[in-house]
Amino acid sequence: MLELLRDRLEEPTSRSLADAVSAAIRDEALREGDVLPPIRTVAEFLKLSPTTVSAAWALLARAGAIHTDGRRGTKIARSGGAAPSRYRRALPSRTSFELDLATGIPDPALLPDLGPALRSLQVAATPSSYLDDPVLAGLAEVLRADWPYPAERITVVDGAMDALDLLAENLLRFGDRVVVEHPCFPPLLDLLDAVGVRSVGVSLDDEGMIPGELQAAVRSGVRAVFLQPRAQNPTGASLTERRAAELCEVLRGSDTLIIEDDSAGAIATSAPISLGASIPERTLHVRSFSKSHGPDLRLAAIGGPAALLDPVIERRLLGQGWTSRLLQSLLLELLTQPGPVRQVRAARAEYARRRTAVVKALLARGVEVSASDGINLWLPVADEAAALVRLASRGIGAAAGGPFASKPDGDPHLRVTVGLVASNHDELAAELAEASRVGAWSGPR
Ligand SMILES: Cc1ncc(COP(=O)(O)O)c(C=O)c1O
């Protein structure tokens, strides 16, 4: 294998090494499932630095030509590239359920009305320039006023997934290991796979990641920890001040980056919280406006130290450039006009009312769920497939828990977006409780 890479290598660069692997795949000298040697071995044999090989592997992973397969190593992928498998499994795009609670999306009826904000937009006569600051000064100021700590730099991007993609692409390297929550938002796991980064799952309880497990993972060497500080998707858990302090204690002695995804944003009832208050020099905090103001706005903000965020902003200027200032102006209106501010506040209270009603009704039926914030609840079930079939027979869709697992030992669960349910909570709880108990069919006795 090493010889065939050497024969195709034209220059001692990562680009050329990636080209050499691609050429070997085209020639069928390398085939699906072939395992690439460790980075160090390739580097020594080809007289390249490990960083060059790692950058080549990152380019190939990005193109879907290779993928990491846990301890089994880095393999040649199926041609056509790897599809985001967990995302598709967890979130089917269209279903015919009468009540589809698989989606994880906000209730359109609870989003603020865009009309008045659009009408009051003050759009400059000349279009914004390529040389203007990527973030509107007025918006940056409003974001700062509500940020959980004084971040050195704040920028605006096209949604939380764009933020996570930019951060993963710019701050992580192929082969890095990172901590993720268990259970975790499936697209993040797919994203990490796509950039060739290995995820190490750390379990959660009602207050956030379990410090002892995080400590063991950090000791084993991880480049970053990804966490959702509020209304964690799928469990609904929010970090407490006490737990945040414990996690900071674990992370303080390390050089691990902290990447926080506050995707619930203003619809969370818990106060904004960030480990950045204690470890600002290594924390990147993302806030999405999808749940609070609408997923199609595609808007999120990232706050963090200039040393980490400026290279990301610079690199983005070579692609997307900046997030449309027209959309930024709209967000500024939505965050400052009394009408939309009131609507978002009302949505937050309404989601809490709906969630609490289902949680209480479940408890009355002997099913305990810990959904303390956000739009989802994480329902423990005896068997995921059986529970899904049972709910489907009643016209209710839910998301299987499997794709959310970042560790092999996940107990069966369903994620149910109860935030979409305005009434009849007792009836829904009765169906969920029934579904939670049905076992798999085990054949004739
Ligand atoms: C945890 C988490 N991160 C990111 C996202 C995606 O957010 P955005 O629409 O801002 O890209 C979601 C959406 O459900 C989410 O739940």
The ligand as a Gaussian input file, in Angstrom:
#p B3LYP/6-31G(d) Opt

LIG

0 1
 C      -28.443000      20.447000      19.220000
 C      -28.701000      21.079000      17.906000
 N      -27.689000      21.647000      17.240000
 C      -27.893000      22.229000      16.052000
 C      -29.135000      22.256000      15.463000
 C      -29.288000      22.900000      14.134000
 O      -29.556000      24.248000      14.328000
 P      -29.552000      25.280000      13.136000
 O      -30.916000      25.253000      12.500000
 O      -29.277000      26.588000      13.808000
 O      -28.485000      24.910000      12.167000
 C      -30.219000      21.674000      16.118000
 C      -31.549000      21.682000      15.487000
 O      -32.457000      20.993000      15.905000
 C      -29.990000      21.072000      17.368000
 O      -31.003000      20.508000      18.048000

